[in-house]
């Protein structure tokens, strides 16, 4: 569903794939289906390769290198679709939601 450099992580029976720009896709191999998720605007404000990891029941989307003021890490709870934004050592709870596109 998208091209360019990408990074993926597996969470339970789902594969989350993040690519350059604002593409985040969830692939369900059991149904052989893709769902594109809308990303918060901040993700695409500075084009860069985001990376993704699954840990302790959550999905983490992050950049290796980030500029001061950028959001460093987004934590997605797949059960609730709630996103926690982490900037350095401060944690800001937001109302950002992943929305099915």
N, C-alpha and C positions, 0 to 999 in steps of 0.2 A: 503493500500500500504506500510505501514511500521509498526514496532513494537517498544516497549519501551515507556518511559514516553513522553507525548506530551502535548501541550498547543494550544488552538485555539482562533480565533477571527473572528467575522462576519463583513463583509464590503459590504454594499449594498446586492446583492443577492449571494455573494460568501463567502465561509468559508475558511480561511487560517489556516493551521495546521503546526506547527513546532515541530520537535521531536529531540531527542538526536542525536548528530552527525551532518550531513549536510542535513537533510531532511526538505524541505519546500514544502508543497503541497497545491494547490488551488482546492477546491471542489465546483463544480457548481451543486446545488441540482436540478435546473430546467432541466438540461441535464443529471443528474446522472453521471457526469464524473469527473475524477481527472486529474490534470495537475501537474507534478512535475517540480519545478523550481530549476535551478542550483543556488547555493549559492556562494558568494565570498569566496575565500580560507580561509580568516581569521576566518570565522564562525566555521570551523571544526578544527582549529589549536589547540584548547584546549577543549576537550570534556566536555560539560556541557549542562544543560537544558536551552534552550533559551525559552523566553516567548514572546507572541505576543499580540498586542492590536490595536484596530482601533480607531482613533481620528482625528477629523477635516479633513476627506477625505483622510487620509494617514494611512498606516499600519506601526506600530513600532515593531521592533524585538529587544529584549534586554535580558540581563542577570541580575539577581538580584545582584549577586556578580561577580565582575570582577577584574582582576589584573591590576596594573599600566601598561600602554602601550597597553592594549587591547582596541579594539573598544567597547564602552559602548552601543551604540544604533545605529541601522540602520533604516532609515526612507524610506519606499517605497511609491512612488506615483503610484498607480495602473493605472492611466490614461496614464502615460508616461513610466513606468517601471524604472524611474530614482531612484537611491538610494543616499541618503545623509548619510554620516558617521559622527557621533558625538563622540568626545573623550573628556570627561569631559565637560568643558565649551567652548572648541574650536569646530567649525564646519568646517569640510573639505568636500568640494564638490568634488566628484570623478566621474569618467566615468564608475563606476561599473554598470552593468545592470543585471537584472534578465533575464535569457535566458531560453526559453522553452527547456526542456531536451528531 
